[in-house]
């Protein structure tokens, strides 16, 4: 699979989740938490949304990068680490906290993207 396709799909997901976390924090968090969302949690959720938009932006601007550039390789490796860590954190969340269906869906997304970005990061020559 081409890296540009993976980048675009990941960007769309970053955009959807990022905008939902920024503009609809209570709604977005209702899928992950049973408790009412306090004002503090809303702002933390918004900060997370901003981070997701930043990650997505790196992918969109990297679409025109040279295929063998060290910068593009760093982006691929960084996103692999992001998704792999998120995958394991999601599993831990479901083991030690109250599991919810939405969190399992996120775990699957993170697992798929960890594999895809891992293939991109480690299947190329150094």
C-alpha positions as CSV (number, residue, x, y, z in Angstrom):
1,X,0.0,0.0,0.0
2,X,1.3,3.4,-0.9
3,X,2.3,5.7,2.0
4,X,0.3,8.5,0.5
5,X,-2.9,6.5,0.8
6,X,-2.2,5.6,4.4
7,X,-1.4,9.2,5.2
8,X,-4.6,10.5,3.7
9,X,-6.8,7.9,5.5
10,X,-5.0,8.7,8.8
11,X,-5.4,12.5,8.2
12,X,-9.2,12.0,7.7
13,X,-9.4,10.2,11.0
14,X,-7.3,12.7,12.7
15,X,-9.5,15.5,11.3
16,X,-12.8,13.8,12.3
17,X,-11.6,13.0,15.9
18,X,-9.7,16.3,16.3
19,X,-12.7,18.4,15.3
20,X,-15.1,16.4,17.4
21,X,-12.8,16.7,20.4
22,X,-12.4,20.5,19.9
23,X,-16.0,21.5,19.2
24,X,-18.0,18.7,20.8
25,X,-15.9,17.5,23.8
26,X,-18.9,16.3,25.9
27,X,-20.3,14.3,23.0
28,X,-16.9,12.9,22.0
29,X,-16.1,11.9,25.5
30,X,-19.5,10.3,26.1
31,X,-18.3,7.3,24.0
32,X,-15.3,6.8,26.3
33,X,-16.4,7.8,29.8
34,X,-19.6,7.1,31.8
35,X,-19.1,10.1,34.0
36,X,-20.3,13.6,33.1
37,X,-17.6,15.7,31.4
38,X,-16.3,18.4,33.8
39,X,-15.0,21.7,32.4
40,X,-11.5,20.5,33.1
41,X,-12.0,17.3,31.1
42,X,-13.5,19.3,28.3
43,X,-10.4,21.4,28.0
44,X,-8.1,18.4,28.2
45,X,-10.2,16.8,25.4
46,X,-9.9,20.0,23.3
47,X,-6.1,20.0,23.8
48,X,-6.1,16.4,22.6
49,X,-8.1,17.4,19.5
50,X,-5.6,20.1,18.8
51,X,-2.8,17.6,19.0
52,X,-4.6,15.3,16.6
53,X,-5.0,18.2,14.1
54,X,-1.3,18.8,14.4
55,X,-0.4,15.2,13.7
56,X,-2.8,15.2,10.7
57,X,-1.2,18.3,9.3
58,X,2.2,16.7,9.4
59,X,0.9,13.9,7.2
60,X,-0.8,16.2,4.7
61,X,2.3,18.3,4.3
62,X,4.5,15.2,4.0
63,X,2.6,14.0,0.9
64,X,4.9,15.9,-1.4
65,X,8.1,14.9,0.4
66,X,10.7,12.9,-1.4
67,X,10.0,9.2,-0.9
68,X,13.4,8.5,0.5
69,X,13.9,11.6,2.7
70,X,14.9,11.3,6.3
71,X,12.1,13.6,7.3
72,X,9.5,11.3,5.8
73,X,11.0,8.3,7.5
74,X,10.9,10.2,10.8
75,X,7.2,10.9,10.3
76,X,6.5,7.2,9.5
77,X,8.4,6.0,12.6
78,X,6.8,8.7,14.8
79,X,3.3,7.7,13.8
80,X,4.2,4.0,14.2
81,X,5.2,4.8,17.8
82,X,2.1,6.8,18.4
83,X,-0.3,4.1,17.2
84,X,1.6,1.2,18.8
85,X,1.7,3.0,22.2
86,X,-2.0,3.9,21.8
87,X,-2.8,0.3,20.9
88,X,-1.2,-1.0,24.1
89,X,-2.7,1.8,26.2
90,X,-6.2,1.0,24.9
91,X,-5.8,-2.6,25.8
92,X,-4.6,-1.7,29.3
93,X,-7.5,0.7,29.6
94,X,-10.0,-2.1,28.9
95,X,-8.3,-4.5,31.3
96,X,-7.9,-2.2,34.3
97,X,-10.8,0.3,33.7
98,X,-14.4,0.0,32.8
99,X,-14.3,-1.3,29.2
100,X,-16.5,0.3,26.6
101,X,-17.3,-0.7,23.0
102,X,-15.9,2.6,21.7
103,X,-12.6,2.0,23.3
104,X,-12.3,-1.4,21.7
105,X,-13.1,0.2,18.3
106,X,-10.2,2.7,18.9
107,X,-7.9,-0.2,19.9
108,X,-8.6,-1.8,16.6
109,X,-8.0,1.4,14.7
110,X,-4.7,2.0,16.5
111,X,-3.7,-1.7,15.9
112,X,-4.4,-1.4,12.2
113,X,-2.5,1.9,11.8
114,X,0.4,0.6,14.0
115,X,0.8,-2.3,11.5
116,X,0.5,0.0,8.5
117,X,2.9,2.6,9.8
118,X,5.2,-0.1,11.0
119,X,5.3,-1.6,7.5
120,X,6.1,1.9,6.1
121,X,8.7,2.6,8.7
122,X,10.6,-0.7,8.7
123,X,10.2,-2.1,5.2
124,X,12.4,0.6,3.6
125,X,16.1,0.8,3.3
126,X,17.9,3.0,5.9
